[in-house]
Amino acid sequence: MINRYCMKCGRLIVPGVSGNLCLKCKLDRSSESEERSPYYSDLLYTVRDIALKLGVSERTVRRKAHAGRIPGAVPTDKQYFFDRKEVDEWIKAGQPIFRVPTSPIQEKAYAMCTSNDHSWMAEEEYDGNSYIRESQADMGQNSIIISFVHTCYFCGHKEHFQLD
């Protein structure tokens, strides 16, 4: 077996690592290139920043940015950047949840959701698979008032219901 050494620092390259750089130098180079980008500034987020903020993969962020579903996208030759102010406002306003339908009932709900019809959120059959139900209880003068907030899986739309 032939030992290979890093072109940059001279360390031994671990078997299975491709290229002429060790893992440390590869990681250093990738973080340096992002920082040195002529488009990077304190006013922009990277794809990685958005993925971490939303708890999704970088691939999902790129796909949604390409589809125009993330505001403030600034496409460059090889990557996307995002206007920090627009993204922060979007997140603060309750950005849409990125989900795709995985069952026939979700497909039915998704079709209505994309046409801005959320009347289906009042129906029990969609509970837990197309919307998230949160309950609240408040004390009235002589009674307890129970209300529910249903949040659409696909767009984040909220509907408020009160129990009689």
GIWOZI-V671343 format. One record per backbone hydrogen bond with DSSP energy under -0.5 kcal/mol. CO is the residue of the C=O (numbers start at 1). NH is the residue of the N-H. If there is no record, write none. Layout:
# GIWOZI-V671343
co->CO nh->NH
co->CO nh->NH
This chain:
# GIWOZI-V671343
co->4 nh->13
co->6 nh->10
co->11 nh->6
co->12 nh->14
co->14 nh->17
co->16 nh->18
co->20 nh->7
co->22 nh->26
co->23 nh->27
co->24 nh->28
co->25 nh->29
co->26 nh->30
co->27 nh->31
co->28 nh->32
co->29 nh->33
co->30 nh->34
co->31 nh->35
co->32 nh->36
co->33 nh->37
co->34 nh->37
co->37 nh->40
co->41 nh->44
co->43 nh->84
co->45 nh->82
co->46 nh->50
co->47 nh->51
co->48 nh->52
co->49 nh->53
co->50 nh->54
co->51 nh->55
co->51 nh->56
co->57 nh->61
co->58 nh->62
co->59 nh->63
co->60 nh->64
co->61 nh->65
co->62 nh->66
co->63 nh->67
co->64 nh->69
co->64 nh->70
co->65 nh->68
co->70 nh->73
co->72 nh->83
co->73 nh->75
co->74 nh->81
co->79 nh->76
co->80 nh->47
co->81 nh->74
co->82 nh->45
co->83 nh->87
co->84 nh->88
co->85 nh->89
co->86 nh->90
co->87 nh->91
co->88 nh->92
co->89 nh->93
co->91 nh->94
co->97 nh->99
co->103 nh->107
co->104 nh->108
co->105 nh->109
co->106 nh->110
co->107 nh->111
co->108 nh->112
co->109 nh->113
co->110 nh->114
co->111 nh->115
co->112 nh->115
co->112 nh->117
co->113 nh->116
co->116 nh->118
co->118 nh->121
co->119 nh->122
co->120 nh->123
co->123 nh->126
co->124 nh->127
co->126 nh->129
co->126 nh->130
co->126 nh->131
co->130 nh->153
co->131 nh->128
co->132 nh->134
co->132 nh->151
co->134 nh->149
co->136 nh->147
co->138 nh->140
co->138 nh->145
co->143 nh->140
co->143 nh->145
co->144 nh->146
co->145 nh->138
co->145 nh->147
co->146 nh->163
co->147 nh->136
co->148 nh->161
co->149 nh->134
co->149 nh->151
co->150 nh->152
co->150 nh->159
co->151 nh->132
co->152 nh->156
co->157 nh->152
co->159 nh->150
co->161 nh->148
